[in-house]
Amino acid sequence: MGFRWQASREGGRAVIRVPDKHFDPEDGQPVGQLVSGLVNELGRGDVVLDFEEVEFVGSLGLATLVALHKHLRTAGHRLTVVNVRPRVYEAFALTRLTALLDVRQKDALLPACDFGGAPAVGLA
């Protein structure tokens, strides 16, 4: 998995685009470190993960999202996962993580969240 994620600060949120088709690293730590690094670069606040390209989420990916959610919630912030494809949404629903996480299916964007035009921060 090559980490080519891009992040930007939009509407007071850190918006992180996940360009990889699989969100299930063999070791969840690189993903957690990557997201933490991007959030720290952009400053504290709510985090939006854009899953538009993600076609598969595995157990370690889900565990990483739960850990990130808990970390952000402790700091008084929120995690939202947007542009989730129906098949990926099923993984969240079957594990009942839709009751814990704010997961929005594709085309159900956040209000007032402009995904275009803002400078991006990239990690390769």
GUMI-506143 format. One record per residue (C-alpha): z negated, y negated, x; residue number from 1. Coordinates in nm, 3 decimals. Each point is the difference from the previous one (the first is absolute). Example, Ala and Ser with C-alpha at 12.3 -4.5 7.8 and 13.67 -1.06 7.14 Angstrom:
zz -0.780 | yy 0.450 | xx 1.230 | k 1
zz 0.066 | yy -0.344 | xx 0.137 | k 2
//
This chain:
zz 0.000 | yy 0.000 | xx 0.000 | k 1
zz 0.102 | yy -0.333 | xx 0.149 | k 2
zz -0.215 | yy -0.292 | xx -0.101 | k 3
zz 0.237 | yy -0.287 | xx -0.081 | k 4
zz -0.224 | yy -0.159 | xx -0.255 | k 5
zz 0.025 | yy -0.369 | xx -0.073 | k 6
zz -0.268 | yy -0.223 | xx -0.136 | k 7
zz -0.026 | yy -0.355 | xx -0.122 | k 8
zz -0.249 | yy -0.226 | xx -0.170 | k 9
zz 0.117 | yy -0.074 | xx -0.353 | k 10
zz -0.195 | yy -0.172 | xx -0.273 | k 11
zz -0.333 | yy 0.051 | xx 0.179 | k 12
zz 0.067 | yy 0.373 | xx 0.046 | k 13
zz 0.106 | yy 0.211 | xx 0.296 | k 14
zz 0.318 | yy 0.175 | xx -0.114 | k 15
zz 0.089 | yy 0.302 | xx 0.211 | k 16
zz 0.336 | yy 0.170 | xx -0.048 | k 17
zz 0.002 | yy 0.371 | xx 0.082 | k 18
zz 0.361 | yy 0.091 | xx 0.098 | k 19
zz -0.069 | yy 0.369 | xx 0.066 | k 20
zz 0.099 | yy 0.264 | xx -0.256 | k 21
zz -0.312 | yy 0.211 | xx 0.074 | k 22
zz -0.352 | yy -0.138 | xx -0.017 | k 23
zz -0.173 | yy 0.305 | xx 0.137 | k 24
zz -0.066 | yy -0.026 | xx 0.372 | k 25
zz -0.114 | yy 0.309 | xx 0.190 | k 26
zz -0.300 | yy -0.208 | xx 0.103 | k 27
zz -0.107 | yy -0.271 | xx -0.247 | k 28
zz -0.148 | yy -0.215 | xx 0.275 | k 29
zz 0.327 | yy -0.169 | xx 0.113 | k 30
zz 0.069 | yy -0.115 | xx -0.357 | k 31
zz -0.356 | yy -0.130 | xx -0.040 | k 32
zz 0.019 | yy -0.181 | xx 0.333 | k 33
zz 0.341 | yy -0.142 | xx -0.087 | k 34
zz -0.112 | yy -0.136 | xx -0.337 | k 35
zz -0.325 | yy -0.136 | xx 0.148 | k 36
zz 0.197 | yy -0.170 | xx 0.277 | k 37
zz 0.242 | yy -0.160 | xx -0.244 | k 38
zz -0.283 | yy -0.116 | xx -0.227 | k 39
zz -0.186 | yy -0.148 | xx 0.297 | k 40
zz 0.317 | yy -0.180 | xx 0.117 | k 41
zz 0.049 | yy -0.151 | xx -0.344 | k 42
zz -0.362 | yy -0.088 | xx -0.062 | k 43
zz -0.246 | yy 0.137 | xx -0.250 | k 44
zz 0.080 | yy 0.035 | xx -0.365 | k 45
zz 0.158 | yy 0.227 | xx -0.253 | k 46
zz 0.263 | yy 0.250 | xx 0.118 | k 47
zz 0.320 | yy 0.102 | xx -0.178 | k 48
zz 0.180 | yy 0.308 | xx 0.130 | k 49
zz 0.366 | yy 0.009 | xx -0.105 | k 50
zz 0.099 | yy 0.367 | xx -0.038 | k 51
zz 0.360 | yy -0.066 | xx -0.106 | k 52
zz 0.142 | yy 0.231 | xx 0.270 | k 53
zz -0.272 | yy 0.267 | xx -0.022 | k 54
zz 0.119 | yy 0.329 | xx -0.152 | k 55
zz -0.296 | yy 0.221 | xx 0.093 | k 56
zz -0.374 | yy -0.052 | xx 0.038 | k 57
zz -0.211 | yy 0.282 | xx 0.140 | k 58
zz -0.372 | yy 0.066 | xx 0.002 | k 59
zz -0.066 | yy -0.188 | xx 0.326 | k 60
zz 0.196 | yy -0.297 | xx -0.130 | k 61
zz -0.206 | yy -0.003 | xx -0.319 | k 62
zz -0.322 | yy 0.031 | xx 0.201 | k 63
zz 0.110 | yy -0.294 | xx 0.217 | k 64
zz 0.056 | yy -0.212 | xx -0.312 | k 65
zz -0.342 | yy 0.092 | xx -0.141 | k 66
zz -0.167 | yy -0.094 | xx 0.331 | k 67
zz 0.190 | yy -0.330 | xx 0.011 | k 68
zz -0.096 | yy -0.070 | xx -0.364 | k 69
zz -0.369 | yy 0.059 | xx 0.077 | k 70
zz 0.016 | yy -0.217 | xx 0.313 | k 71
zz 0.165 | yy -0.288 | xx -0.187 | k 72
zz -0.229 | yy 0.033 | xx -0.303 | k 73
zz -0.308 | yy -0.018 | xx 0.225 | k 74
zz 0.137 | yy -0.330 | xx 0.134 | k 75
zz 0.064 | yy -0.129 | xx -0.353 | k 76
zz 0.377 | yy 0.054 | xx 0.005 | k 77
zz 0.250 | yy 0.218 | xx -0.185 | k 78
zz 0.272 | yy 0.249 | xx 0.089 | k 79
zz 0.306 | yy 0.020 | xx -0.224 | k 80
zz 0.286 | yy 0.245 | xx 0.050 | k 81
zz 0.326 | yy -0.123 | xx -0.160 | k 82
zz 0.355 | yy 0.124 | xx -0.052 | k 83
zz -0.118 | yy 0.361 | xx -0.021 | k 84
zz 0.275 | yy 0.245 | xx -0.096 | k 85
zz -0.072 | yy 0.230 | xx -0.297 | k 86
zz -0.030 | yy 0.315 | xx 0.215 | k 87
zz -0.244 | yy -0.172 | xx 0.238 | k 88
zz -0.193 | yy -0.143 | xx -0.295 | k 89
zz -0.047 | yy 0.358 | xx -0.122 | k 90
zz -0.190 | yy 0.080 | xx 0.322 | k 91
zz -0.237 | yy -0.290 | xx -0.071 | k 92
zz -0.037 | yy 0.102 | xx -0.365 | k 93
zz -0.053 | yy 0.372 | xx 0.066 | k 94
zz -0.278 | yy -0.079 | xx 0.248 | k 95
zz -0.143 | yy -0.254 | xx -0.247 | k 96
zz 0.026 | yy -0.273 | xx 0.261 | k 97
zz 0.157 | yy -0.229 | xx -0.259 | k 98
zz -0.354 | yy -0.037 | xx -0.135 | k 99
zz -0.121 | yy -0.119 | xx 0.341 | k 100
zz 0.298 | yy -0.182 | xx 0.148 | k 101
zz 0.222 | yy -0.272 | xx -0.146 | k 102
zz 0.333 | yy 0.187 | xx 0.009 | k 103
zz 0.305 | yy -0.159 | xx -0.162 | k 104
zz 0.323 | yy 0.181 | xx -0.064 | k 105
zz 0.333 | yy -0.135 | xx 0.118 | k 106
zz 0.102 | yy -0.321 | xx -0.176 | k 107
zz -0.360 | yy -0.081 | xx -0.096 | k 108
zz -0.053 | yy -0.273 | xx 0.260 | k 109
zz -0.303 | yy -0.219 | xx 0.038 | k 110
zz 0.025 | yy -0.331 | xx -0.183 | k 111
zz 0.061 | yy -0.298 | xx 0.229 | k 112
zz 0.067 | yy 0.221 | xx 0.300 | k 113
zz 0.319 | yy -0.121 | xx 0.165 | k 114
zz 0.142 | yy 0.273 | xx 0.225 | k 115
zz 0.270 | yy -0.216 | xx 0.157 | k 116
zz 0.030 | yy -0.281 | xx 0.248 | k 117
zz -0.338 | yy 0.015 | xx 0.175 | k 118
zz -0.013 | yy 0.063 | xx 0.373 | k 119
zz -0.077 | yy 0.360 | xx 0.080 | k 120
zz -0.218 | yy 0.159 | xx 0.262 | k 121
zz 0.141 | yy 0.329 | xx 0.124 | k 122
zz -0.137 | yy 0.296 | xx 0.189 | k 123
zz 0.232 | yy 0.251 | xx 0.159 | k 124
//
